[in-house]
Every structure is written in C-alpha cells, then in structure tokens.
Amino acid sequence: MNYRETLLSPIKIGARTCQNRFFMQAMECNDEDENGNPSRLTADRYCRLADGEAGMVSLEAISITRESRSRDSQLTIMEPNRDALKALVRKVKERNPHMLFIFQLTHSGELSHPGFSRRVTVKPLHGYGGDQLTEDEVGKIMDDFVLAAQIAHDAGADGIDMKLCHGYFGSQVLRPYNDRKWKYGGPWENRSRFAFDLYERIQNAVNDKNFLIGSKISAWEGFPGGFGTAGPDSPIIDLAEPISLLKGLEERGAQFFIQSAGSPSITISLTQVDRHIPYCSYLHQYFAGELKKRLKPETVLIGSSFTPYRNGKNRLCAVTEEQSSLLGFGAQCVERGVVDMLGLGRQSFADPMLPRKLREGREGEIKWCTVCDNCLELLIQQSQVGCCTYDRYYTDVLVETRKQKGRLTASHT
C-alpha cells in the first residue's frame, strides 16, 4: 500500500465516517473578538482547512469560562457565544460538508493569565500557584464543561475533544502531583473520578450517538509529578495511569483519543518538538503505539508530532528522506497500527491544503512547515497567530510584535 492510498483511505469514528487520515490539531490563534466570538480571521482559517479537505478538524482550545483563561483574545463557549458558534459551523460546513468538525473544550486553571483573568489551581505548582479551588468550585467547572458540550452539539459541531493535556485544568487534576487530600486528589481512583464523572455527565446531557466524544492527553508531561510519571515527585515515565485513563474513558463512550506529550509551559520541546532535536518526535509515536495496543480495535488513536518530519529534510540521521518524511513515515505508522490518523499542528498553518494537494497528486506544491516556531512566539506574546513563513499578513504581525516588545523592554530599562 503506498502512502497516498493509506493516508487518503476513510476511517470510521464512532457512528461517523472520516474521509481520510488527516486530523488538524486545535491551534490557538488569539484572533477572537472582545466577547470570545469567532472573528473574520477565525472563520477564514477554518474555511481554508475545509477547502483543504482534512478528514477531521478541531476548533482551537475554546474556553468554558471568561474568568480563567490563558489568552486575552480566546474563543469562549458560553451562552452568549451560542449563535456566533452556530454561524461559524454553518459557514465551515458549507465549504465542506464531509469534514468532521469538533470543538476542543478547555479550562486553563493554573495556566490562566493573571494579567486579565483569575489563576486557579488544584494544588500550587512551583512557579505558577493561584487560588486553590474548593470542591464546590470544581463542581461549577464541571457544570460549565457539560453546558459547553451541549452548546457545541446545538451549534452543529460533530463532537468534542474534552481536553486533558498540555498542563491545562484536566491534566492538573489527573497528574500524580495532585496528592492533596480531597475528592479529586491523592489516589488514582480519586484523580480519575474527575474525567470519568465528567464523561458520564456529558453523555447523559447530550445523548446523541452521532456526537463524537474523545480527549487529547499528554502521555508523559516530562516533569516530576506530571501525568504519566511514577509518582508525585518523580519524572520517570510510567504509562500505567494514562492507559487506565483511556480504558476508563473508552468504557464511558470515548470513540477517539489524540495522543500528545509534554506541558508547553514547562516542557515545550517535548510537546512542540523543535528542528534541532527532531528525533524527539519518535517519543510521540512510541507513546501512541503503547496506547493503541491497549484500546479496542474500533477506538481511533490520532498521533501527534508529525510536522517535524516535513518532506524528509529534517536533520534525522541514519534514515533516507523518503522513509523519514511526514507522508512516508506517517503512512508507515498507520499501516503498522501505531496510529489510525496523523495529527498536524504547525503544518496546518503552513499549508491547510495538504490533504487536497495529496489527493490531486500535487505533493510537489505542498508548503512544508520550516519548524521556525515563529507562530509559537506570536502565541506567547498574545498576538494573532499564523504562519510567518508563507503568509505575509503574519510576517507583518511578527515584525510589529517584536517592535512592540522592544519598546516595552526599553521602557523598563
């Protein structure tokens, strides 16, 4: 089976059919309006992904609250946002009715920006902290997640990714570091209760077999006490709890999972592998394979960190460019049962048309992500985010961001 045939083959996710093996990751872009509604830039971005014929696309991390969030201009999913989200889905679906469009629901917790929101925590982490949440406050957060899932369903989304990764609230509760003696802390049965109870509540509230539910998880956060470690003060990899989490969520109706690793605010090079250490991407495929072999055959596992492989020009040694390219190695991972789909993040900025170009035999026209990570710089600086290499608009945003940063630095010296 060649890579084109493999990557363009359809796959069932729950009761739905995904047209190919390309999944476009949730990528925050800081371009929403003052009420957290999608702007024209937001709509245009997802319409381009629809035109590019991705099998499934995730709406960027959309916050269930305005009170605690990591981005000043972040999408929110609350009652006031209902109509705007419905209009966004309708517009995207008009461009490509076959593409599955899901929403990634999030709460930032200890990663909330204290400059414009309330930073909260389940247990203070060195360097972060925040107001320690009570059980009642966590109950309110769970209520907001359930409401957000209902709004996503009503807006016409095909499903949700209940975010349990990258250091945001879900992973903060799940990690061994959360050894605080409370309802959702200490032993695994307490920490996992948060995710398990939430899944059950969402399933009961939505009650639609066609509505997909799954989660993105960090198999290993890469710091002492992080998720996927051997204990509250150990950095050593132990996948027992990640595997238990996936199996428990699978029992509660999860049809897909998105594998990731790291916590970007702490271990960014693990989450978003940079071009100087491309071999760290292999860790992601290892984690994916270990998770995949424990899941039911019908549960879809989406892998991450395929962007750094590019067109084979990636600084990987002891392997040919063809074998180590995104398309070649990605297809191999699908064929060998390591993953079912390829998750693309930064590459989706560089060329949202990749799946369509592959279908049309135009691989030579694909714009490959250079892994410059200028898009990450824009995200960190709270600027609008896009590809600074191939889109002049975002090149100009980057230049202006650096000028502004320089002015701010000069004013404090």
C-alpha positions as a LaTeX table, in Angstrom:
\begin{tabular}{lrrr}
\hline
Residue & $x$ (\AA) & $y$ (\AA) & $z$ (\AA) \\
\hline
Met1 & 0.00 & 0.00 & 0.00 \\
Asn2 & 1.52 & 3.37 & $-1.00$ \\
Tyr3 & 1.32 & 6.42 & 1.24 \\
Arg4 & $-1.32$ & 8.16 & $-0.89$ \\
Glu5 & $-3.67$ & 5.19 & $-0.70$ \\
Thr6 & $-3.05$ & 4.76 & 3.02 \\
Leu7 & $-3.48$ & 8.38 & 4.05 \\
Leu8 & $-6.49$ & 9.04 & 1.84 \\
Ser9 & $-8.39$ & 5.95 & 2.99 \\
Pro10 & $-11.56$ & 6.61 & 5.06 \\
Ile11 & $-11.97$ & 5.50 & 8.67 \\
Lys12 & $-14.94$ & 5.10 & 10.98 \\
Ile13 & $-15.00$ & 7.14 & 14.18 \\
Gly14 & $-17.97$ & 6.03 & 16.23 \\
Ala15 & $-21.04$ & 6.31 & 14.02 \\
Arg16 & $-19.31$ & 8.79 & 11.69 \\
Thr17 & $-17.01$ & 8.35 & 8.71 \\
Cys18 & $-13.82$ & 10.38 & 8.37 \\
Gln19 & $-12.84$ & 10.85 & 4.72 \\
Asn20 & $-9.07$ & 10.47 & 5.22 \\
Arg21 & $-6.39$ & 10.07 & 7.87 \\
Phe22 & $-5.56$ & 13.75 & 8.37 \\
Phe23 & $-6.56$ & 15.48 & 11.60 \\
Met24 & $-5.88$ & 19.18 & 12.03 \\
Gln25 & $-4.99$ & 19.89 & 15.64 \\
Ala26 & $-6.52$ & 22.56 & 17.86 \\
Met27 & $-4.27$ & 25.60 & 17.32 \\
Glu28 & $-4.99$ & 28.77 & 19.29 \\
Cys29 & $-4.69$ & 31.95 & 17.24 \\
Asn30 & $-5.62$ & 34.87 & 19.52 \\
Asp31 & $-7.94$ & 36.47 & 16.98 \\
Glu32 & $-11.36$ & 36.34 & 18.59 \\
Asp33 & $-13.42$ & 39.42 & 19.45 \\
Glu34 & $-13.79$ & 41.00 & 22.89 \\
Asn35 & $-16.65$ & 38.64 & 23.76 \\
Gly36 & $-14.81$ & 35.47 & 22.76 \\
Asn37 & $-16.72$ & 35.06 & 19.50 \\
Pro38 & $-15.06$ & 33.97 & 16.23 \\
Ser39 & $-13.79$ & 36.87 & 14.12 \\
Arg40 & $-13.46$ & 37.02 & 10.34 \\
Leu41 & $-9.89$ & 35.75 & 10.69 \\
Thr42 & $-11.15$ & 32.80 & 12.73 \\
Ala43 & $-13.80$ & 31.87 & 10.18 \\
Asp44 & $-11.41$ & 32.26 & 7.25 \\
Arg45 & $-8.88$ & 29.94 & 8.91 \\
Tyr46 & $-11.35$ & 27.09 & 9.35 \\
Cys47 & $-12.83$ & 27.61 & 5.90 \\
Arg48 & $-9.33$ & 27.17 & 4.45 \\
Leu49 & $-8.95$ & 23.91 & 6.36 \\
Ala50 & $-12.31$ & 22.81 & 5.00 \\
Asp51 & $-11.20$ & 23.68 & 1.46 \\
Gly52 & $-8.04$ & 21.66 & 2.09 \\
Glu53 & $-10.14$ & 18.52 & 2.68 \\
Ala54 & $-8.86$ & 17.48 & 6.09 \\
Gly55 & $-10.75$ & 14.46 & 7.38 \\
Met56 & $-11.33$ & 16.00 & 10.80 \\
Val57 & $-10.55$ & 19.44 & 12.21 \\
Ser58 & $-10.54$ & 20.58 & 15.83 \\
Leu59 & $-11.62$ & 24.07 & 16.74 \\
Glu60 & $-8.83$ & 25.65 & 18.77 \\
Ala61 & $-8.93$ & 25.37 & 22.55 \\
Ile62 & $-12.23$ & 27.05 & 23.38 \\
Ser63 & $-12.61$ & 28.17 & 26.97 \\
Ile64 & $-15.67$ & 27.28 & 29.01 \\
Thr65 & $-15.20$ & 30.46 & 31.06 \\
Arg66 & $-14.06$ & 34.07 & 30.73 \\
Glu67 & $-12.95$ & 34.14 & 34.36 \\
Ser68 & $-9.87$ & 31.91 & 33.97 \\
Arg69 & $-8.23$ & 31.71 & 30.55 \\
Ser70 & $-4.73$ & 31.75 & 29.12 \\
Arg71 & $-5.31$ & 34.03 & 26.11 \\
Asp72 & $-6.74$ & 37.52 & 26.19 \\
Ser73 & $-8.43$ & 37.04 & 22.80 \\
Gln74 & $-9.55$ & 33.44 & 23.33 \\
Leu75 & $-12.62$ & 31.73 & 21.96 \\
Thr76 & $-15.19$ & 31.03 & 24.66 \\
Ile77 & $-18.16$ & 28.70 & 24.68 \\
Met78 & $-20.86$ & 30.10 & 26.94 \\
Glu79 & $-24.50$ & 31.07 & 26.42 \\
Pro80 & $-23.64$ & 34.46 & 24.85 \\
Asn81 & $-21.45$ & 32.69 & 22.26 \\
Arg82 & $-24.07$ & 30.19 & 21.11 \\
Asp83 & $-25.30$ & 31.99 & 17.97 \\
Ala84 & $-21.82$ & 33.03 & 16.81 \\
Leu85 & $-20.55$ & 29.45 & 17.11 \\
Lys86 & $-23.57$ & 28.15 & 15.23 \\
Ala87 & $-22.84$ & 30.63 & 12.42 \\
Leu88 & $-19.19$ & 29.54 & 12.31 \\
Val89 & $-20.07$ & 25.85 & 12.00 \\
Arg90 & $-22.63$ & 26.59 & 9.30 \\
Lys91 & $-20.10$ & 28.59 & 7.29 \\
Val92 & $-17.40$ & 25.92 & 7.56 \\
Lys93 & $-19.81$ & 23.09 & 6.74 \\
Glu94 & $-20.98$ & 24.93 & 3.63 \\
Arg95 & $-17.40$ & 24.81 & 2.37 \\
Asn96 & $-17.00$ & 21.09 & 3.10 \\
Pro97 & $-19.98$ & 19.10 & 4.42 \\
His98 & $-17.88$ & 15.91 & 4.57 \\
Met99 & $-15.29$ & 17.23 & 7.02 \\
Leu100 & $-15.80$ & 16.36 & 10.69 \\
Phe101 & $-15.56$ & 19.49 & 12.84 \\
Ile102 & $-15.08$ & 19.07 & 16.59 \\
Phe103 & $-14.55$ & 21.56 & 19.43 \\
Gln104 & $-11.71$ & 21.26 & 21.96 \\
Leu105 & $-13.17$ & 22.30 & 25.33 \\
Thr106 & $-10.73$ & 23.69 & 27.89 \\
His107 & $-10.23$ & 25.45 & 31.19 \\
Ser108 & $-6.77$ & 26.95 & 31.81 \\
Gly109 & $-6.57$ & 26.52 & 35.59 \\
Glu110 & $-3.06$ & 27.37 & 36.81 \\
Leu111 & $-2.10$ & 28.44 & 33.26 \\
Ser112 & $-4.68$ & 31.24 & 33.32 \\
His113 & $-3.03$ & 34.60 & 32.68 \\
Pro114 & $-3.13$ & 36.67 & 35.90 \\
Gly115 & $-2.92$ & 39.89 & 33.86 \\
Phe116 & $-6.53$ & 39.60 & 32.72 \\
Ser117 & $-8.06$ & 36.57 & 34.46 \\
Arg118 & $-8.09$ & 34.59 & 37.68 \\
Arg119 & $-5.35$ & 31.97 & 38.04 \\
Val120 & $-6.66$ & 28.93 & 39.94 \\
Thr121 & $-5.06$ & 25.65 & 40.97 \\
Val122 & $-5.90$ & 22.26 & 42.44 \\
Lys123 & $-2.51$ & 22.23 & 44.22 \\
Pro124 & 0.05 & 25.04 & 43.90 \\
Leu125 & 2.82 & 24.13 & 41.45 \\
His126 & 6.22 & 25.78 & 41.81 \\
Gly127 & 6.37 & 28.85 & 39.58 \\
Tyr128 & 2.60 & 29.01 & 38.99 \\
Gly129 & 0.37 & 28.87 & 42.06 \\
Gly130 & $-3.01$ & 30.57 & 42.05 \\
Asp131 & $-6.15$ & 30.44 & 44.17 \\
Gln132 & $-6.65$ & 26.89 & 45.44 \\
Leu133 & $-10.03$ & 25.63 & 44.25 \\
Thr134 & $-12.65$ & 24.18 & 46.54 \\
Glu135 & $-14.66$ & 21.08 & 45.67 \\
Asp136 & $-17.70$ & 23.30 & 45.04 \\
Glu137 & $-15.71$ & 25.44 & 42.60 \\
Val138 & $-14.54$ & 22.34 & 40.73 \\
Gly139 & $-18.19$ & 21.23 & 40.63 \\
Lys140 & $-19.05$ & 24.54 & 38.94 \\
Ile141 & $-16.25$ & 24.00 & 36.40 \\
Met142 & $-17.72$ & 20.57 & 35.62 \\
Asp143 & $-21.15$ & 22.15 & 35.17 \\
Asp144 & $-19.60$ & 24.60 & 32.70 \\
Phe145 & $-17.97$ & 21.76 & 30.73 \\
Val146 & $-21.33$ & 20.00 & 30.44 \\
Leu147 & $-23.04$ & 23.19 & 29.27 \\
Ala148 & $-20.23$ & 23.78 & 26.76 \\
Ala149 & $-20.72$ & 20.28 & 25.32 \\
Gln150 & $-24.44$ & 20.98 & 24.90 \\
Ile151 & $-23.71$ & 24.29 & 23.16 \\
Ala152 & $-21.22$ & 22.57 & 20.83 \\
His153 & $-23.86$ & 19.99 & 19.95 \\
Asp154 & $-26.53$ & 22.62 & 19.41 \\
Ala155 & $-24.14$ & 24.66 & 17.25 \\
Gly156 & $-23.78$ & 21.73 & 14.86 \\
Ala157 & $-20.30$ & 20.51 & 15.84 \\
Asp158 & $-19.67$ & 16.83 & 15.14 \\
Gly159 & $-18.21$ & 16.23 & 18.57 \\
Ile160 & $-15.88$ & 17.44 & 21.30 \\
Asp161 & $-12.34$ & 16.89 & 22.49 \\
Met162 & $-12.55$ & 17.09 & 26.28 \\
Lys163 & $-9.04$ & 18.49 & 26.78 \\
Leu164 & $-6.95$ & 16.51 & 29.27 \\
Cys165 & $-3.48$ & 17.50 & 28.10 \\
His166 & $-0.69$ & 20.11 & 27.98 \\
Gly167 & $-0.87$ & 21.28 & 31.57 \\
Tyr168 & $-4.39$ & 22.70 & 31.39 \\
Phe169 & $-7.02$ & 22.06 & 34.03 \\
Gly170 & $-7.87$ & 18.46 & 33.14 \\
Ser171 & $-4.26$ & 17.33 & 33.32 \\
Gln172 & $-3.72$ & 19.35 & 36.51 \\
Val173 & $-6.34$ & 17.21 & 38.25 \\
Leu174 & $-5.10$ & 13.92 & 36.78 \\
Arg175 & $-1.35$ & 14.21 & 37.44 \\
Pro176 & 0.22 & 12.40 & 40.45 \\
Tyr177 & 1.40 & 15.79 & 41.77 \\
Asn178 & $-2.22$ & 16.37 & 42.80 \\
Asp179 & $-1.80$ & 14.40 & 46.03 \\
Arg180 & $-3.90$ & 16.84 & 48.03 \\
Lys181 & $-6.44$ & 15.09 & 50.28 \\
Trp182 & $-9.74$ & 15.96 & 48.63 \\
Lys183 & $-12.44$ & 14.48 & 46.41 \\
Tyr184 & $-10.33$ & 14.68 & 43.24 \\
Gly185 & $-6.84$ & 14.25 & 44.72 \\
Gly186 & $-4.49$ & 11.61 & 46.08 \\
Pro187 & $-5.02$ & 8.05 & 44.83 \\
Trp188 & $-5.73$ & 7.38 & 41.15 \\
Glu189 & $-9.36$ & 6.45 & 41.78 \\
Asn190 & $-9.93$ & 9.99 & 43.11 \\
Arg191 & $-7.99$ & 11.84 & 40.42 \\
Ser192 & $-9.54$ & 9.83 & 37.58 \\
Arg193 & $-13.03$ & 10.40 & 39.02 \\
Phe194 & $-12.99$ & 13.93 & 37.60 \\
Ala195 & $-12.67$ & 12.75 & 33.99 \\
Phe196 & $-14.88$ & 9.70 & 34.40 \\
Asp197 & $-17.74$ & 11.59 & 36.08 \\
Leu198 & $-17.49$ & 14.38 & 33.52 \\
Tyr199 & $-17.73$ & 11.98 & 30.58 \\
Glu200 & $-20.80$ & 10.33 & 32.09 \\
Arg201 & $-22.47$ & 13.68 & 32.67 \\
Ile202 & $-21.74$ & 14.88 & 29.13 \\
Gln203 & $-23.02$ & 11.67 & 27.60 \\
Asn204 & $-26.26$ & 11.94 & 29.58 \\
Ala205 & $-26.71$ & 15.63 & 28.76 \\
Val206 & $-26.11$ & 15.33 & 25.01 \\
Asn207 & $-27.48$ & 11.81 & 24.42 \\
Asp208 & $-26.72$ & 11.62 & 20.69 \\
Lys209 & $-24.94$ & 8.55 & 19.29 \\
Asn210 & $-23.74$ & 10.60 & 16.31 \\
Phe211 & $-21.99$ & 13.16 & 18.52 \\
Leu212 & $-18.34$ & 12.19 & 18.99 \\
Ile213 & $-16.53$ & 12.47 & 22.30 \\
Gly214 & $-12.84$ & 11.94 & 22.92 \\
Ser215 & $-9.84$ & 13.54 & 24.58 \\
Lys216 & $-6.35$ & 14.73 & 23.85 \\
Ile217 & $-3.94$ & 13.55 & 26.55 \\
Ser218 & $-0.29$ & 14.08 & 27.36 \\
Ala219 & 1.03 & 10.54 & 27.81 \\
Trp220 & 4.03 & 11.95 & 29.71 \\
Glu221 & 4.28 & 15.55 & 30.85 \\
Gly222 & 8.01 & 15.31 & 31.40 \\
Phe223 & 8.47 & 16.82 & 34.87 \\
Pro224 & 8.30 & 15.44 & 38.44 \\
Gly225 & 4.73 & 14.57 & 39.35 \\
Gly226 & 3.41 & 15.24 & 35.86 \\
Phe227 & 0.91 & 12.95 & 34.23 \\
Gly228 & 2.48 & 9.70 & 33.07 \\
Thr229 & 5.12 & 9.70 & 35.81 \\
Ala230 & 5.83 & 7.22 & 38.58 \\
Gly231 & 4.70 & 9.42 & 41.48 \\
Pro232 & 4.11 & 12.93 & 42.84 \\
Asp233 & 7.85 & 13.74 & 42.94 \\
Ser234 & 9.16 & 11.51 & 40.13 \\
Pro235 & 9.86 & 12.47 & 36.50 \\
Ile236 & 10.26 & 8.81 & 35.45 \\
Ile237 & 7.90 & 7.60 & 32.71 \\
Asp238 & 5.11 & 5.29 & 33.87 \\
Leu239 & 2.21 & 4.82 & 31.44 \\
Ala240 & 0.00 & 2.83 & 33.84 \\
Glu241 & $-2.27$ & 5.80 & 34.63 \\
Pro242 & $-2.52$ & 7.10 & 31.04 \\
Ile243 & $-3.53$ & 3.60 & 29.91 \\
Ser244 & $-6.03$ & 3.31 & 32.78 \\
Leu245 & $-7.46$ & 6.72 & 31.84 \\
Leu246 & $-8.00$ & 5.77 & 28.20 \\
Lys247 & $-9.57$ & 2.43 & 29.05 \\
Gly248 & $-11.89$ & 4.06 & 31.58 \\
Leu249 & $-12.95$ & 6.79 & 29.16 \\
Glu250 & $-13.41$ & 4.17 & 26.43 \\
Glu251 & $-15.81$ & 2.32 & 28.74 \\
Arg252 & $-17.71$ & 5.59 & 29.11 \\
Gly253 & $-18.18$ & 6.10 & 25.39 \\
Ala254 & $-14.98$ & 7.68 & 24.06 \\
Gln255 & $-14.59$ & 6.92 & 20.35 \\
Phe256 & $-11.22$ & 8.59 & 19.76 \\
Phe257 & $-8.11$ & 9.84 & 21.51 \\
Ile258 & $-5.43$ & 12.29 & 20.45 \\
Gln259 & $-2.00$ & 11.35 & 21.77 \\
Ser260 & 0.36 & 14.09 & 22.81 \\
Ala261 & 3.12 & 14.66 & 25.36 \\
Gly262 & 4.54 & 17.41 & 27.48 \\
Ser263 & 3.19 & 20.54 & 29.07 \\
Pro264 & 4.06 & 23.52 & 26.81 \\
Ser265 & 4.60 & 25.99 & 29.66 \\
Ile266 & 7.12 & 23.61 & 31.26 \\
Thr267 & 8.38 & 21.12 & 28.65 \\
Ile268 & 7.72 & 22.91 & 25.35 \\
Ser269 & 10.31 & 20.96 & 23.34 \\
Leu270 & 8.54 & 17.74 & 24.24 \\
Thr271 & 5.13 & 18.99 & 23.15 \\
Gln272 & 6.27 & 21.02 & 20.17 \\
Val273 & 9.46 & 19.33 & 19.00 \\
Asp274 & 11.87 & 21.86 & 17.52 \\
Arg275 & 14.02 & 21.41 & 14.43 \\
His276 & 17.24 & 20.98 & 16.40 \\
Ile277 & 16.01 & 17.81 & 18.14 \\
Pro278 & 13.73 & 16.17 & 15.53 \\
Tyr279 & 14.34 & 12.69 & 16.96 \\
Cys280 & 12.20 & 13.63 & 19.99 \\
Ser281 & 9.24 & 13.17 & 17.66 \\
Tyr282 & 9.91 & 9.44 & 17.84 \\
Leu283 & 8.83 & 9.58 & 21.50 \\
His284 & 5.34 & 10.57 & 20.38 \\
Gln285 & 5.00 & 7.58 & 18.09 \\
Tyr286 & 6.27 & 5.33 & 20.88 \\
Phe287 & 3.64 & 6.67 & 23.26 \\
Ala288 & 0.95 & 6.35 & 20.58 \\
Gly289 & 1.84 & 2.73 & 19.90 \\
Glu290 & 1.80 & 1.83 & 23.58 \\
Leu291 & $-1.65$ & 3.40 & 24.00 \\
Lys292 & $-3.06$ & 2.00 & 20.75 \\
Lys293 & $-2.31$ & $-1.62$ & 21.62 \\
Arg294 & $-4.42$ & $-1.30$ & 24.80 \\
Leu295 & $-7.52$ & 0.11 & 23.07 \\
Lys296 & $-10.42$ & $-1.64$ & 21.39 \\
Pro297 & $-9.88$ & $-2.07$ & 17.62 \\
Glu298 & $-12.71$ & 0.34 & 16.85 \\
Thr299 & $-11.33$ & 3.17 & 19.02 \\
Val300 & $-9.42$ & 5.66 & 16.89 \\
Leu301 & $-5.98$ & 6.81 & 18.04 \\
Ile302 & $-4.68$ & 10.04 & 16.49 \\
Gly303 & $-0.92$ & 10.58 & 16.70 \\
Ser304 & 0.94 & 13.86 & 17.12 \\
Ser305 & 4.30 & 15.46 & 16.28 \\
Phe306 & 4.36 & 14.55 & 12.59 \\
Thr307 & 5.10 & 18.12 & 11.47 \\
Pro308 & 8.88 & 17.95 & 12.15 \\
Tyr309 & 9.30 & 15.12 & 9.60 \\
Arg310 & 8.43 & 17.56 & 6.79 \\
Asn311 & 9.43 & 16.32 & 3.32 \\
Gly312 & 12.32 & 14.31 & 4.73 \\
Lys313 & 14.62 & 17.32 & 5.05 \\
Asn314 & 14.52 & 17.21 & 8.82 \\
Arg315 & 18.04 & 16.55 & 10.18 \\
Leu316 & 17.21 & 12.96 & 11.12 \\
Cys317 & 20.21 & 10.67 & 10.67 \\
Ala318 & 20.60 & 7.03 & 9.60 \\
Val319 & 17.41 & 7.12 & 7.51 \\
Thr320 & 16.53 & 8.18 & 3.97 \\
Glu321 & 14.48 & 11.30 & 3.30 \\
Glu322 & 11.67 & 9.22 & 1.80 \\
Gln323 & 11.47 & 6.94 & 4.83 \\
Ser324 & 11.53 & 9.83 & 7.29 \\
Ser325 & 9.10 & 12.18 & 5.51 \\
Leu326 & 5.78 & 13.14 & 7.04 \\
Leu327 & 3.87 & 11.29 & 4.32 \\
Gly328 & 6.13 & 8.25 & 4.16 \\
Phe329 & 6.69 & 7.69 & 7.86 \\
Gly330 & 3.13 & 8.75 & 8.69 \\
Ala331 & 1.72 & 6.13 & 6.32 \\
Gln332 & 4.04 & 3.52 & 7.83 \\
Cys333 & 2.69 & 4.34 & 11.30 \\
Val334 & $-0.88$ & 3.83 & 10.05 \\
Glu335 & $-0.05$ & 0.61 & 8.21 \\
Arg336 & 1.72 & $-0.86$ & 11.25 \\
Gly337 & $-1.09$ & 0.02 & 13.65 \\
Val338 & 0.84 & 2.61 & 15.64 \\
Val339 & $-1.78$ & 5.30 & 14.91 \\
Asp340 & $-5.01$ & 5.49 & 12.94 \\
Met341 & $-4.68$ & 9.14 & 11.89 \\
Leu342 & $-1.99$ & 11.83 & 11.69 \\
Gly343 & $-2.43$ & 14.96 & 13.80 \\
Leu344 & $-0.95$ & 18.07 & 12.18 \\
Gly345 & $-0.49$ & 21.32 & 14.10 \\
Arg346 & 2.11 & 23.74 & 12.81 \\
Gln347 & 1.91 & 22.10 & 9.37 \\
Ser348 & $-1.78$ & 23.07 & 9.24 \\
Phe349 & $-0.67$ & 26.72 & 9.44 \\
Ala350 & 1.96 & 26.26 & 6.74 \\
Asp351 & $-0.37$ & 24.56 & 4.26 \\
Pro352 & $-4.03$ & 23.90 & 5.11 \\
Met353 & $-4.40$ & 22.45 & 1.60 \\
Leu354 & $-2.08$ & 19.47 & 2.20 \\
Pro355 & $-4.72$ & 16.67 & 2.07 \\
Arg356 & $-6.26$ & 18.08 & $-1.10$ \\
Lys357 & $-2.88$ & 18.50 & $-2.78$ \\
Leu358 & $-2.09$ & 14.89 & $-1.93$ \\
Arg359 & $-5.40$ & 13.71 & $-3.41$ \\
Glu360 & $-4.80$ & 15.72 & $-6.56$ \\
Gly361 & $-1.25$ & 14.40 & $-6.97$ \\
Arg362 & 0.33 & 17.79 & $-6.24$ \\
Glu363 & 2.74 & 16.77 & $-3.48$ \\
Gly364 & 5.41 & 18.92 & $-5.10$ \\
Glu365 & 3.33 & 22.01 & $-4.30$ \\
Ile366 & 2.97 & 21.32 & $-0.58$ \\
Lys367 & 4.35 & 24.12 & 1.59 \\
Trp368 & 6.27 & 22.34 & 4.32 \\
Cys369 & 6.48 & 23.83 & 7.80 \\
Thr370 & 10.03 & 25.03 & 8.40 \\
Val371 & 9.64 & 24.45 & 12.16 \\
Cys372 & 10.83 & 28.01 & 12.75 \\
Asp373 & 8.33 & 28.33 & 15.61 \\
Asn374 & 7.60 & 31.98 & 14.93 \\
Cys375 & 3.94 & 31.01 & 15.33 \\
Leu376 & 4.76 & 29.91 & 18.88 \\
Glu377 & 6.38 & 33.27 & 19.57 \\
Leu378 & 3.19 & 35.01 & 18.43 \\
Leu379 & 1.10 & 32.79 & 20.71 \\
Ile380 & 3.27 & 33.52 & 23.73 \\
Gln381 & 3.15 & 37.26 & 23.03 \\
Gln382 & $-0.69$ & 37.20 & 22.82 \\
Ser383 & $-0.54$ & 38.29 & 19.17 \\
Gln384 & $-2.61$ & 36.93 & 16.30 \\
Val385 & $-1.15$ & 33.60 & 15.23 \\
Gly386 & $-0.47$ & 32.15 & 11.79 \\
Cys387 & 2.36 & 31.08 & 9.50 \\
Cys388 & 5.02 & 33.78 & 9.29 \\
Thr389 & 6.87 & 31.91 & 6.54 \\
Tyr390 & 4.13 & 31.61 & 3.92 \\
Asp391 & 1.56 & 34.26 & 4.91 \\
Arg392 & 2.73 & 37.87 & 4.65 \\
Tyr393 & $-0.03$ & 39.04 & 6.98 \\
Tyr394 & 1.52 & 37.10 & 9.88 \\
Thr395 & 5.05 & 38.11 & 8.88 \\
Asp396 & 3.93 & 41.69 & 9.43 \\
Val397 & 2.26 & 40.75 & 12.73 \\
Leu398 & 5.55 & 39.20 & 13.88 \\
Val399 & 7.56 & 42.28 & 12.92 \\
Glu400 & 5.14 & 44.57 & 14.77 \\
Thr401 & 5.07 & 42.23 & 17.79 \\
Arg402 & 8.85 & 42.34 & 18.05 \\
Lys403 & 8.86 & 46.12 & 17.69 \\
Gln404 & 6.28 & 46.43 & 20.45 \\
Lys405 & 8.19 & 44.01 & 22.65 \\
Gly406 & 11.33 & 46.06 & 22.07 \\
Arg407 & 9.52 & 49.25 & 23.04 \\
Leu408 & 8.18 & 47.66 & 26.21 \\
Thr409 & 11.64 & 46.34 & 27.11 \\
Ala410 & 13.22 & 49.74 & 26.52 \\
Ser411 & 10.61 & 51.46 & 28.69 \\
His412 & 11.56 & 49.22 & 31.64 \\
Thr413 & 15.33 & 49.75 & 31.41 \\
\hline
\end{tabular}
